[in-house]
Amino acid sequence: MTLSFDLISDLHIETWPEKFDWQGMPTSTLCVVAGDVAKNRDVLAQSLTNLSNYYQNVIYIDGNEEHKFYYDDIENSQAHLSAILEKNNIIDLKNKVAVIDGVAFIGCNSWWTYDFDVPEHYDYTKQWYIKKTGTSVQVASTIEELALQDATYLSTSVQKLQTHQDVQEIVIVTHTVPFPELIEHDIELAGSHILNCAGNSHIGRVLSYDTEAKISTWCFGHYHGGDIDTVFKGVRFVNNPRGRGTTRWCKPVYFPKKVSL
């Protein structure tokens, strides 16, 4: 039996004029959501309820947008978000593994580390981010700490699953980009501070713990510059963002991407 799922991410629902409705869109019975659905928690809950009406299971990992109004207290923000997901029967990958037909789905937000592409520009990038977003030094540092925690969690999880007899395959889901090589071709990002904030420089090390070669697919969001579907380091990397409706990096007509394992 071949397992397939619909991949969606970066819906940024508040930036689109039409009401979110997924009727007629599903191509599978399983949906994977790689973050950045909505900033407003009511809008997020309504959107997840809509999605859950069309799938047997919806697997979700949070993006940075979901915490946009709560950066000063991300721990409580994550707890509140988990409560919303539980209420809507959404499978929350935060510190949880979902096993379906021998496939383990594991994930984390992943956040960013300010040294994703050019490590030497770390200090400049961090200061640039603080100035650009108007956030505090403390919040910027907290994001970096979360990135390290997520990388550790993911590596530990993959290591444990190597000997799990019920798991033949692993699908990783992160919100931010796992490797700079996947998007460094983008001339809008090349050599910029934005690229240094696009992903987590630690997260890619998870592949070294996959001694049984169980990781087949890695889904991610965050990057709006175009669809990625490529094999890198022996793993298929896939994204399918909609993007913000107020920018040119978006899809006015948007469909799920069917991913077959």
N, C-alpha and C positions, 0 to 999 in steps of 0.2 A: 504493500500500500504506500503510495506516494503522498506525503503531507504537503499541503500548500497553504499559503496565507496571503492576505492582502496587506501590503505595507503602505502606511500613510504617515505623514508627519508635518509639522510646521503649518498647521491650518490657519493660525493667527486669525481666528474667526471674527474678532472685533473689527478687523480692517477691511472686511468685505460687506457690501451693502445687503446682500441677500441673506435670508435666514438659513442656517445650516440644516440641510436635509440630505440623508444618505440613501434615500429610497432609490432602488434600481441600480445601485452602484456596486454592491458586493460581487466578487467572483469566486469567493471561497466561504467556508463556514467559520474561519478563524481570521481575526484582524490583529495586526501588530501596529501599535501607535508609538512612534519614536519621539514624543514630546512636542512642546510648544503648540498646544491646542488653543489655549486662551489665557489671558492674564486674569480676567474676572472670574471668580470662583463660581458664581451662579451660571455664567455662560459656559464654563467648563463642565459643570454638572449636567446642564441641559444637553450639551453636545455629546457627552459620553452616554447619556441615557438614549439619545437618538441612535448612536452607533450600536449599542447593545441590543437594540430592537431587531437588528439585521444580521447578527452573528451568534453562533453558539458560544463563542468565547472571544473576548477582547483583551489582549495583553497590552499593558501600558507601562511606559517609563516616563518620568517627568522631564520636562525641559527647563531651561532657565526662565522662560516667559511666565510659567506658572507661579514663580516665586518673585516676580518683578516688584510687587507691592509689599513684599515681606522680607527683603534682603537683610534687614536688621535683626530678624529672628527666624532664620531659615529652619532651625530645628522644629519649632512649633508649626511653621508653615508646612513642613513635610508631614507632620502628624495630622494636621487638619486636612491636607490633601489625601492622605491615606484613608481617612474616615469617609471622604466623599467617594473614593473609588470603591470601598467596601459596600457602601450603600447602593451603588449602581452596579454591583456584581461584576466589576472590572478586575481582572487579574493584575495586581500591582507587583511589578518586578523588583521594587525596592526591598532589598535584603530577602528576596524570595526566589525560588526556582520553580518553574512550571514545566512539568513533564507531560507531553502529549504524544502518544503513539511512539514512544522510544526517543523522542526529541526533547532535549532539555533547553528551555528558553531561560537565559540569564541576562541580567542587564543592570544598568545604573545610568544616572544622568551623565556622569563623567566630567562635567564642567570644563574648566580650562586652567592652564598653568603659566601663561604669559611667555613661554619659551618654546612653543609648539614647533615653530619652523626654524627660527634662528635663536639659539640659546643665548648668544652674546647680547641680544637686544632685550633681555628679560627686564631689567630695571626701567628702560625707556618705555617698554610696552606697558608695564604695570602702571607707571605714572600717566601714560597716555590714556589708559582705560579709566583711571580715577577721574581725570580731568574731563574726558569725553562724556562719561555717564553721570558725573556729579556724585558719585558714590564715595564712601569714606575709605580710608586706608584699611580700617578694620574689616569692612565688608569685602574688599578686594582680597585681603589675606584669608578670610574665611572661605571664599570660593576656591582658593588654591588648596587649602586644607581639605576641603570636600573632594577635590579632584584626586588628591593622594589617597584618601580613604576609599574612594570608589575604585581606584586602580588596585589597591590591596585586596578589596573585597572580591573583585572580579578574578584576580589571579588565584586567590584561595579557593573560590568556587570551582573554577576550571580544574584545579589540581584535585579536588575531592571527587569530581565527577569522572575522573579517568578510570577509577576502579568500580564505578557504579554499574552493576550488571544490567539494570533496566534502561540505561542511557546509551544509545548507539551513536547519537549525533547531538551536537551542540549548536544552537543559534544564539549569538550574542546581540543584544540590543543596547545601544548607547544613544544619547541625544547628540553629543558633540562628536566631532570627526576623530577617528582613531589614528590616522596616519596623515601627515602633511602631504605625502606623495599623491594622495588621492585627489587633492584639489589644488596643488601648487601650479598646475597648468593654467589656472584662471588668471588672466592678465590684470583683472580688477583687484586681485589679492596679492599677487606676486611681490615679495619684498616689503609688504605692508605690515603695520602693527595689527591689522584686523586678522591676518592669517596667523599671527602668533597667538591670538586669542580664540582661534577656531577649534582648538582641541586640547587634549591632555597628553603631555609628552611622556607620561608614565604608562598609559593604558595599553599601549601596543605590546608591552612585555608579557601580557597574558598569553600570547602565542607560545612562548617558551615553556609554559606549563602544560601545554597540550601534547603530552608525550605519546598518546594513543591516536593522535590525528582525528579527534572527534569534532573539532570545530569546522563546520562546513560553510557557514554563512554569518556575516556580520552586518546588521542593519543599523543605520544611523540617520540623524536629521541635521538640523542647525545650518547646514550649507544650502543656500538657495540658488546658487549660480548655475545649476544644471543637474540633470540626473546622472548618478554614478551607478554603474553596474559592471564591475570589473573583477578579475581575479588578481590578487596581490598576496605574495607570501603564501600561496597555496590555499587561500580562503577567498570566497566570493564576498565582495563588499557592495552593498546596495543601499541607495536612498531614494526617496520619492517625496520631496517637499512641495507644498503648495506655495508658500511664501506670503509675504505681506501684500495686501491688495493695493497699498499706496506706493509700491515700488515697481521698477521694471523687472525685478528678479522674482517673478511670480507667474502662476498659471491661472488665468481667468477660467479656463475650462480644465477641471481637475478630475482625475480618475485614480483609483487605487492601482498599485502595481502588484500583480500576482507573482508571488515567489514560490516556485516549486522546488522541493528538496530532493 
